[in-house]
Amino acid sequence: MSDIEELRALVREVIRDVLPNGLPVTETVNLSTDDDLAAFVKRLLDLDPDQREKLRSGQKRFALGGTPAAPVPAGAAPISGNGAERAGESTPTLRIERGAVTEAVISQAARAGQRLLLGRGAVLTPLARDRARATGVQIEKEH
């Protein structure tokens, strides 16, 4: 047995000891429309008792499929839900109510093509300001 195979066997043994029921099974679901959501809920309601128990105990989990959204910093929320546009604006807006707006937040907004609307409690760091200028991210501060 190779070193890799031995290591895998040891990891499996530890997992069996720590998690007697094994690792949770994660199923990817794509929910992009109301009909998708309705079908998923109906499917959950139709689960047999054994599958329901696996779901309740965490042995069965679900993950959203599709394009992952950029992580949203604490105190941030897209305006009008899904990054939707405000009247007359063509750029999705991310509203940040409070906390430090860092260079990483600006980079995420640039990748997502968003502009930022900062609430009274939000503070823009100097590096974030420089990153916004370099990447063209628009920032508006509420007064």
N, C-alpha and C positions, 0 to 999 in steps of 0.2 A: 504494500500500500504506500502511495506517495505521501509526502508531507501534507499536501493540500487535502488529500482524501482523509487523512487522519484528523486534520484540523476540522474538516466538515463533520466528521463523525462525532468529534468531541462537542462541537457546537450543537448538533442535533440532540445529543445526550443531555446537555445542559438545558436546552429548550424543553425537552420532555420532562425534566425534573422541576423546572420553574413553572412551566405552563402545561399541566397534565393534559389539557384538552388540545394542545398544539397551538400554533400561531393562528390568529384570526384570518379568516378568508375575506379578502376585500374585492368587491365587485365594482367595476367602473360603470357608471350610468351617465348617459347624456340627456340632460334636461334643458332643452333650449326653447321649448314652446309650452303653452298651457296644456296642450294635448299630451305632450311627453310627461309632464308632471302628473296629470290625471291618470295616465296609464300606469305610471310607477306606483302611485298610491293604491290603485286597484290591485296591482300585483302584490303589494305588501299586505293588503287586507285578505287576499286569498292564500296566504302562506299557511302551510300545515302547522300544527302545534309544535313539532320538533324544530322547524325552521324559525318559528316565532321565538322560541326559547333561545336559540343560537343568536338571534338578533338582539334580544334583551340582555344576554350575558356578554355580548361583545365579541363572540366568536365569529359572527358574520357582520361585516361592515360594508359601507358604500362610499365610493369616492366619485366626485364629479369628473366626468371626462371632458374632452374638448380642450380648447386653449386655456391654460391656467392664467388667472388674473394676477396682476402684480400685487404683492402684499400691500395692504393699506395700513399706514401708520396709525397709532392710537390717536384718537381725536379727529380722524379724517373720515369723510364720507363723500361719495360722489353726489353731485347735485342732481336732483330729480331721478334718483335711483341709478341705474346701470351706466353711469357716465353719460347720461343723456344730455342733450344740448339745451341750453337756455335759449329763450326766444331771441332770434337774431344772431346767435353765436354758432359757429361751425365747429368749434373745438370743444371736446368734452372737458368738463371742469371738475377738479377734485377740490373739495372744500376741507380745510383743516382748521378746526376750531381752537385747538390749544396744543402746546408743546413745541419742542424744537423741530424745525423743518431742516433736515440735514441734506448733505450732498447726495446721499443714497436715495432719499425721497425724490429729489430733483431728477436723478438718473432714471428712476422708475417712471416718473411722469413723462420724461422725454421719450422713453421706449413706448409708452402707451399713447403718446400724442396728446397729452392732457395739458391744460393750463391749471394754475393753482389759484385758489381764492382763500386767503388767510384771514381767519377770524381774529378778534381782539386779543385772544390768549395765545396766538401762534407767534413764534419768533423764528426769523430766518437767520441761519448762521452765515458768517461771511463766506465760507467755502461753498455753501449752497447757493448764495447769490452769484458767485463766480461761475459755478456750474450751470446755473440757469442762463446766464449771459452766453456762455459757450455753446449750450445746446439749443438755445432759442425758446426755452420754456417761459411762457408769460406768467407773471405773478401779479396778483392784485391784492392789496391789503385793505380790509374793512377799517373804517375809522370809528 
